[in-house]
Amino acid sequence: MSNRRIIISLVTVVLFTFSGCGMPSLPNDLISAPNSKVHFPMDDDMLTSLQALLPEGARLLTTPGGAGNHGISYGDLDGDGMNEAVVVYEEDGGREKTLKAALLMRSRHETWQIVWHGEGSGYGLDYAGIHDVDKDGVAEILLGWTLGEGVNGLDIYEWDRSTLKLQDRRSYHESIDLTDMMN
């Protein structure tokens, strides 16, 4: 009888080992950052065509840690039902690099064209997005710039009469929380 128990125990151990049974994963192990392709539908051709409109040598900026939207955000700013693109990039001007943003719209022929340029502040991109933060039915462009010493600056732009206008400029510490920022 004891040989039978030993054989059953060995078979059970072998079955558990090779069947993949084990400790279930912890919830933290199952949570991962969202795939940027889900939130920012952009293929390589679109990225190439948008980047071709930027000055020679321009480099797209990403948010800290490389997460996010590769410096390109989409949203309908003018209420026409078509998404515009905000591209945040770094331009090499010889000795120093300049942070810039550009608003691109599609023409009637479906080609992208730059309709606005702006200059960033600080030394890096902390956040870029298009959201209706003031809940007025019109989306705003939010550009967060890394200023240093844990302080960041947020520029809020709104589409007004065929151009972007700076609506507000705020400072914030560490990561951006849109809910707290707009209250």
C-alpha positions as CSV (number, residue, x, y, z in Angstrom):
1,M,0.0,0.0,0.0
2,S,2.8,2.4,0.7
3,N,4.3,1.8,-2.8
4,R,0.9,2.7,-4.3
5,R,0.9,6.0,-2.3
6,I,4.5,6.8,-3.5
7,I,3.6,6.1,-7.1
8,I,0.4,8.3,-6.9
9,S,2.3,11.1,-5.2
10,L,5.0,11.0,-7.9
11,V,2.4,10.9,-10.7
12,T,0.6,13.9,-9.1
13,V,3.9,15.9,-8.8
14,V,4.8,15.1,-12.4
15,L,1.3,16.1,-13.6
16,F,1.3,19.4,-11.8
17,T,4.8,20.2,-13.0
18,F,4.1,19.6,-16.6
19,S,0.4,20.8,-16.7
20,G,1.3,24.4,-15.9
21,C,-0.5,24.5,-12.7
22,G,1.0,26.6,-10.1
23,M,0.5,29.7,-8.0
24,P,-1.9,32.1,-9.6
25,S,-0.4,35.5,-10.7
26,L,-0.8,38.4,-8.4
27,P,-3.0,41.3,-9.7
28,N,0.1,43.6,-10.0
29,D,1.8,41.1,-12.3
30,L,-1.2,41.1,-14.6
31,I,-1.5,44.9,-14.9
32,S,0.6,46.6,-17.6
33,A,0.7,50.0,-19.3
34,P,-1.7,50.4,-22.1
35,N,-0.5,49.8,-25.6
36,S,0.0,53.2,-27.3
37,K,-1.3,51.8,-30.6
38,V,-4.7,51.4,-29.1
39,H,-4.9,55.0,-27.9
40,F,-3.0,56.7,-30.7
41,P,-3.8,55.0,-34.0
42,M,-0.7,55.7,-36.0
43,D,1.0,53.5,-38.4
44,D,4.6,53.9,-39.7
45,D,3.4,55.6,-42.9
46,M,1.5,58.3,-40.9
47,L,4.4,58.8,-38.6
48,T,6.7,59.2,-41.5
49,S,4.4,61.7,-43.3
50,L,4.0,63.8,-40.2
51,Q,7.7,63.8,-39.4
52,A,8.5,64.8,-43.0
53,L,6.6,68.1,-42.4
54,L,9.0,69.0,-39.5
55,P,12.3,70.9,-40.0
56,E,15.2,68.8,-41.0
57,G,16.9,67.1,-38.0
58,A,13.8,67.5,-35.8
59,R,13.4,64.7,-33.3
60,L,10.0,63.7,-31.9
61,L,9.8,64.0,-28.1
62,T,8.2,61.4,-25.8
63,T,7.0,61.7,-22.3
64,P,9.3,60.5,-19.4
65,G,10.2,56.8,-19.6
66,G,9.3,56.6,-23.2
67,A,5.7,55.9,-22.4
68,G,2.9,57.8,-24.1
69,N,2.3,59.0,-27.6
70,H,5.7,59.6,-29.2
71,G,5.1,63.3,-29.1
72,I,1.9,63.1,-31.2
73,S,-1.6,63.7,-29.9
74,Y,-4.9,63.6,-31.8
75,G,-8.2,65.3,-31.2
76,D,-10.8,67.4,-32.8
77,L,-10.0,71.0,-31.9
78,D,-12.2,72.9,-34.4
79,G,-15.4,70.8,-34.1
80,D,-15.4,69.6,-37.8
81,G,-15.4,65.9,-36.8
82,M,-11.8,65.3,-38.0
83,N,-8.9,64.9,-35.7
84,E,-6.0,67.3,-35.8
85,A,-2.5,66.3,-34.7
86,V,-0.3,68.1,-32.2
87,V,3.4,67.2,-32.7
88,V,6.0,68.0,-30.1
89,Y,9.6,67.9,-31.2
90,E,13.1,69.1,-30.5
91,E,14.9,71.2,-33.1
92,D,18.6,71.3,-33.2
93,G,19.8,74.8,-33.6
94,G,23.6,74.3,-33.3
95,R,24.7,74.9,-29.8
96,E,21.3,74.5,-28.2
97,K,18.2,72.5,-28.8
98,T,14.7,74.2,-28.9
99,L,11.5,72.5,-27.8
100,K,8.6,73.1,-30.2
101,A,5.1,72.1,-30.9
102,A,3.1,72.2,-34.2
103,L,-0.5,71.8,-35.0
104,L,-1.3,69.9,-38.1
105,M,-4.6,69.7,-39.9
106,R,-5.7,67.7,-42.9
107,S,-6.6,69.5,-46.1
108,R,-9.5,68.6,-48.4
109,H,-7.1,66.3,-50.2
110,E,-6.3,64.4,-46.9
111,T,-2.7,65.7,-46.7
112,W,-1.4,67.1,-43.5
113,Q,-0.2,70.7,-43.2
114,I,1.2,72.7,-40.4
115,V,-1.2,75.5,-39.3
116,W,0.5,76.7,-36.1
117,H,4.0,76.6,-34.5
118,G,4.8,77.2,-30.8
119,E,7.9,77.1,-28.7
120,G,8.2,75.1,-25.6
121,S,9.8,76.0,-22.3
122,G,12.1,74.1,-20.1
123,Y,14.3,71.2,-21.2
124,G,11.9,68.3,-21.9
125,L,8.4,67.1,-22.5
126,D,6.4,65.9,-19.5
127,Y,3.0,65.7,-21.0
128,A,1.1,66.2,-24.3
129,G,-2.5,65.7,-24.9
130,I,-5.8,67.0,-26.2
131,H,-8.7,67.1,-23.8
132,D,-11.8,69.1,-23.0
133,V,-10.5,70.1,-19.6
134,D,-12.9,72.9,-18.8
135,K,-16.0,70.8,-20.0
136,D,-17.2,73.5,-22.5
137,G,-17.5,71.1,-25.4
138,V,-14.2,72.3,-27.0
139,A,-11.0,70.4,-26.6
140,E,-7.8,72.1,-25.5
141,I,-4.2,71.2,-26.1
142,L,-2.2,70.6,-23.0
143,L,1.6,70.7,-23.2
144,G,3.6,70.0,-20.0
145,W,7.2,71.0,-20.0
146,T,9.9,69.9,-17.6
147,L,11.4,73.0,-15.9
148,G,13.7,71.4,-13.3
149,E,13.9,70.7,-9.6
150,G,10.6,68.6,-9.8
151,V,8.7,71.6,-11.2
152,N,6.8,71.5,-14.5
153,G,4.9,74.1,-16.5
154,L,1.6,73.4,-18.3
155,D,0.6,75.5,-21.3
156,I,-3.2,75.2,-22.2
157,Y,-4.1,76.2,-25.8
158,E,-7.5,76.6,-27.3
159,W,-8.5,76.8,-31.0
160,D,-9.8,80.3,-31.7
161,R,-10.5,82.0,-35.1
162,S,-8.2,79.7,-37.1
163,T,-5.2,79.6,-34.7
164,L,-4.2,78.4,-31.3
165,K,-4.3,80.9,-28.4
166,L,-2.6,80.4,-25.1
167,Q,-5.5,80.3,-22.5
168,D,-3.5,79.5,-19.3
169,R,-0.1,78.7,-18.0
170,R,0.3,76.9,-14.7
171,S,3.1,75.2,-12.8
172,Y,2.8,71.8,-11.2
173,H,5.0,69.3,-9.4
174,E,5.8,65.8,-10.5
175,S,3.2,64.0,-12.6
176,I,0.2,65.8,-14.0
177,D,-3.3,65.2,-12.6
178,L,-5.8,66.8,-15.0
179,T,-8.6,66.6,-12.5
180,D,-6.7,68.5,-9.8
181,M,-5.2,70.9,-12.3
182,M,-8.5,72.1,-13.6
183,N,-10.3,72.6,-10.3
